[in-house]
Amino acid sequence: MGKVTLQDVAAHAGVSMKTVSNVVRGYQHVSVAMRDRVQAAIDELGYRPNVSGRALATGRSNMLAFAFPDLRRPYFAELAHVFSHVCAARGFQLLLEETGDSAEGERSAVRGREAGVVDGVVIHPQILSPEAIDAVRGDTAVVFLGEDVRPRSADQVAIDNRRAAADAVAHLAALGCRRIGFFGHEAGTGSRTSALRLDGYRSGLAAAGIDAEFLVPREVGDAPGAEAAFGRALDAGLDVDGLLCRDDLAAVGVLRAMRLRGLEAPRDIAVVGWDAIALGSSLAPSLTSVAPDTVALAATALDLLVERMDGSDVAGRYVTVGHRLLVGESAPHPGRPDR
């Protein structure tokens, strides 16, 4: 068979050319059933859009960019996977771009480094302030993920980090923990994410009637760095019976540092991570972790981005999506005999 056209897809699906075009362009007012029907025809025939031709005809490429700090971090790798599937279901192709935890990388992404190729950018910034973001934004539609950036002229999607941290502390308190620590934030000033989670940790302690706090930072944001930092704290006499970790990589390091010193979770220290990466369920013990609703995060960001691409100029919106505590063996449900 020669090159498959939109007409071929329309005939195969038994729908109009306009319907196929709407699906390919990711137009939101198409029913799920109709979208699935057209997508099935696209898949069966192997149709591939002519991006350059479509861009000339419609002003759209139907390509988006997702910019994030580092693909080696499991959370961002898994979020990129979810985002790719959410975009594909709406007829968009996705380019991935690492910003490298640098201000220049984030500026380039916010300006629309791929301007003329992509129709919009979703970015998870770590460095830029709201003022810096507003100063460098170009014409490309942008939506932000993450905590407390809140640019005035763009939309942002996040989970409620304060509430999630407080929920995790409440879980540890319900297990009977009274010396609950927070581990893994950056030494020194720290990031917005860490600041929010620390704030929620302290709120959780207050709600549980606990006065003492135990804060253990780390210098390196990977599992070996976490192991070294927490190991030093244990060797220096850190005495906690519950621990909220800034992220799951910190929790992985904690569990190893404990094991090397003859300590077990949850018997000696109940451990809660953050991000619910796939690796956590394969650990021994399996990891209890704060689980952001990544599907809702990606879908909401895409909805807002499409609105901006379609010309919406409303004031910047800040939208929160849900989270849950994925309970594993490292901090089991209250009442379990192993705690």
N, C-alpha and C positions, 0 to 999 in steps of 0.2 A: 504494500500500500504506500502511496506517495505521502507527501506532507499533509497531515491532518489539519483541517481548517475548522473555524467556528461553525460553518455551515454543516460540516460532517458531524460535529458534536450535537448540534441542534437536531439534526435528522435522527441520529441514533437515540437521543433522549426523548424525542417526540415533543419538543418544546420550541419556542420561538428563538430566533437569534438574539433578541433583546434579553431574554431570560438567561441565556448562556453568558452573554456579555456582563450582565449584572452579577452573576456568580463569580466569573473570572475577576471582575473588578472589586469583589468583596463588598458589593452594595448590601447594606444591612437589612433592608426591607424585603428579603426573600425568605420564604418559609424554610424551615429545616428540611422538610420532606423534599421540596423542590431542589434545594441546594444539594442534598444527598443524591438525588436522581441525576442531576447534571454532573456532579463530581464522579459518580460511577461511570458515566459515559466518557468523561475525560480520561479516567484511569484505564478503561477498557481500550480506548482508541489510542492512548499514548499521546494526547494532544499536548503541545508545548507552546505557550504564547510567544509571539514575536514581540519581545519587550521593546526594542527600538521603534518598531512600527507602531505599536500601540501607544507609546509615549508621544510620538509625533501626532497621532490622531486624537488622543484624549487628554494629553498633558499629564498623564499618569503612567508610571512604570509598574505599579502594584508590587513594588519592592520596598521593604522597610529595613531599618537597621536597629539592632539591639546592641547598645554599648554598655559595657560592664567592666569592673576592674581587672579580673584575672580568671581565665577559663580553668586554671589549675585548681581553683577553690571549688570543692564539690557543690556547694550551694548554687553558685553561678552556673556551673555546668548543667546541673539539673534544672535550674530555672530556664536556661536557654533551650533545653530540650522541650520543656512544657510550652514555652513561648513559640517555638517553631511549629508545634502541632496546632496550637490555637490559631496561628496565622494561616497555616495551610488550610484549615477548615473554613477560613474566610476567603480563600483564594489569593493570599499574599505569599510572596517569597521573602525570606528573611536573611539578611546579612549580619554576621556577628563581628563585633569590633571590640577589642580590648583597649581600655584606656590606661592600663598600667599603673593605677593609683597615682596618676600625675595630673596636675592642674592643666598642663598643655594638652594632654590626651582628652580630658573632659571638655576643654574649650573647643577643640577640633570637632568633637562629636556634637556638641551643642550648636556650633555654627552650621552643622550639616556638612561634614567632611565629604559625604557622598552626594552632596547637592547635585541635582540633575540626574542622578541615578536612582535615589530612593525618594519616596513620597513623604516619609516621616521617620522620626527617630525616637526610640524609647531608650532612656539612659538611666543607669543607677550611679549617681555621682557620689564620690567620697570626699572630695576636696573643696570644690567651688562653693562659695557662699551664694545666697539668693541674689545679692546685688551683682556679683560677678556673672552669674548666669544670665540675668536680665541684660547686662551690658554687652554680652557677646552673641546673643541669639541672632541667628539669621532669619531667613524667610521660611526655612524648612519647619514643618510642624514637629513639635517636641512634646513628649510626656515623660515625667520623671518618676522613677521608683525610689523608695527609700524614705529615710526619716528626716523630718523637719527641715527640708530644703525650702519648700514653699515659695517658689518664685511667683512674683505677682502676676505675670502674664502667661503662665503655662499651667498645665494640670499635673497633679502628682497623686500617686497611689502607694499606699503603705499599709502595714499592719499597725496596731496600737502596741508599740513596744513597751510602754509603761505598764499597761494593763496585763500584757502577756507575762512580763517579768513578775508582777505581783501575783498572778495566778500560779506561776511556778513556785514561788516562795510559799504560797498558801498550801500547795500540795506537799511540800517538804514539811511544813509545820503540822499538817494533818497526819504525817507519818511519825510525829513525835519529836522531830528535830527542833532543837532550841539554840544551837550554835551554827547558824547558817551563814556560809560565806558566798562571796561573788568572786569568780576567777576568770581571768583572761582578757580583761580590758587592757588598753594600751597604757604603758607607763607614761607619765607626763600628762599633757593636755587631753589626749584621747579623741576619739571620733564622736560624731553626733549619735551614732548608733549606740556606742558604749555608754554615753551620757544618759540616754533615754532608758537603757536597760538598768543602769545603776540606780536611776531615779525610781524606776518601778520596783527594783529590789528593796530599796529603802521603804517604799510605801507598803510593800508586802510585810516587811518586818514590823512596821508600826501597826498594821492591821492585826498581826498575830500577837501583839503585845511583847515583842522582843526588842530589847534596847541595844544589845551588842551587835556590831557589824564587823565582818572580817573581809578585807579587800586584798586580793592578791593579783597584781598586774603581771603581764608578760611582755617581753621585749620583742619576740619573734612570733608571728601569727600563724605558725604551722603546728602540727602535732608534736614533733620533736622539741620545738621551743616551749610548748606548753608543758611537756613532760619535765623538762629541765627546770622551768620556773616553779612548777608545783612541787617537784621533788625537793628543791631548796627550801620552800616554805615548810614542808613537812619536817625536814631535817632540822629546821630552826625552831620547831615546836608548835607549829600551827595545829590547833585543836578545834576541829569543826566536826559536826555530825551530819551536816547537809551542805550541799554545794550547788549553786546555780552557775553554770559556765556561759560565757558570752556567746560561744558557738560550739558546734559539735567537734571541730578539730581540737578545741581546747579540752573538751570532755574526753576525747580519745587519749590525749596526753595525760590527763588526770588519772584515768583508769590504769594506764601502764605504770605511772609513777607509784600509784598505790600498790599495785601487784608486786612490784619490785621490793616493796617494803613490808610485804606480808599483810597488807590491808585489803579488804574486800568491800565492794559495793553490792548491796546497801548495808551490809552488817555494820561496817565501821563508819562509812560515809555514804549517804544517799546522794547520787549524782544526777543532775538534770542538765542536758545540753540544749542547743538551740539550732534550729533549721531542719531537723528530722531528715538528714541526708540518708540515702539508701544504705550506706555502710553501717549505720547505727544499729540496725536490726540484726546484723551478722556478728556483732561483738559479743563477748562473753564477760560480763552480763550484757544483754541487749540494752540499748540506751533509751532512757526516758528523755524526751526532747520536746521543746516548743516547736510546733509544726505550723508555719504560715500556710494559708490557703493559696498555693502558688497558681493554681488554675484560675481562681477568681482574680488574683493579682494580674496575671497576663491578660485575661479576657477583659477586665475593666480598663486596663491601660490601652488595649487595642480599641475598645469602644470610644474612649476619649480621643485617641489619636485620629481615628477616622472622622470624628466630628470636626476636629481642627483641620484636617485635610479637606473637608467639605466646606470650609470657610467660616466655621464658628469663631467668633471673636469675643466670647463672654469672658468675664474675669476668671483668673486662674482658680481651679477647683482642687480641693484636697479631699481625697476619698480613702477611707480605710476599709480593708477587707478582713475577714475573720482569721482566727487562729484556733488551735486546739492543743492540748497536751497529749502527745503520743506516749502512752505509758508502757515502758519496758521493765526489765528486771533491775536496772540500776537504781530506780526509785519507784517501787511498785505501788499498786493501789493500797490505800490505808487499810489496815486490818489483816494484811498478808502475814503469815507466820514467819517469813524470812526477814522481817524487819523488827 
